[in-house]
Each structure stands twice: as structure tokens, then as C-alpha cells.
């Protein structure tokens, strides 16, 4: 299992809509509106890195109103 945080920047006024749509995607465990340089922070899980990539590119990045994403895989040190 691979888990990651995905930090999302949105167009002005689109954070709530983006968070709501992201929550509906399989593999998303949480999506929260936040303040600061990012507008939505998502926690995602997938069976492997390739599946995580597909989740981010085909799932999250296809949502209208998103201007940028940053994927941060979770590591166990």
C-alpha cells in the first residue's frame, strides 16, 4: 500500500467544489479545505506507485478549477 498527501492549488473561489469532487474519487481517504499556499489537502492511498500516479493524473488533475498539485508520498522512517 502506498499513501500520499496531495496538495492542491485551485482557482479563486473553487476550493470547496474541488474538495467535494475529490472526496468522491476511489482511493481518497480525506480532502480538507485549508488556508495558506494550498487550498485543499488530500490523503490518498493506492496499491502501488503506478496506481497512485494514475489516481493523481487521471482522477484529481482532471477536475476543473485545479491549477497545480504537489504529491508527497508518505514514508515510514
N, C-alpha and C positions, 0 to 999 in steps of 0.2 A: 504494500500500500504506500502510495506517495501522497503527501499532503502539502499544501502550499497556501500562502496568503497571496491574494491578487489585489493590488492597489489600483484603484480606478479613478481617473480624472474624467469629469463629464463637462458637457456644455453647461452654461449658466442656467440654473433652474431645473436641471434634468436629473439630479441625484436620486430623488425619491422614485421616479419612474424607472431609472436604471436598476436601482436596488431591488425593486419589486420584480422586474423581469429576470434579473439574475437569480433570485431565490427560486424561481420556477425550473431552473436547469438541473437535471440529474447530476449528482456529484457535488453540488454546492451544499455545504453544511451550515453556513451562515453568510449573511450580507448585511452590513450595517452602514448607515449614513454617518459620516464623520466630518469634522471641520479640520482645516489645515490644508496642506498642499494636495491632498487627495480627497475625493468626495465620497467614495464608497470603498470599504474594505471587505473583501470576500475571503472566506475559508473554503477551500476546495479539496476534494480527495479523488484519487483515481488509482487504478490497478498498477499503472507504471508511468514512467515519464512521457512516453509517446501518447498515452491516453490523456494525460494531464495537458499536454500541448494541444491536442485536438479539442479538449474542453475549453481551453482559453481562446484559441484562434477561431474555431467554428461555433462555439457556444457564446462565450462572453463578448468577444470582439465584434460579433455580428450584430449586436444590439445597437440601435440608433441612439445617438446622444453621447456615446463614449468617444473621448478624444485621445486617451492614452491609457495603457495598462502597464503594470510592473509586476511580474510574477516572482515571488520569493518562496522557494521550496523550503520546507521545514526539515531541519537536520537534527539528529539525536547525537549529541556530543558525549 
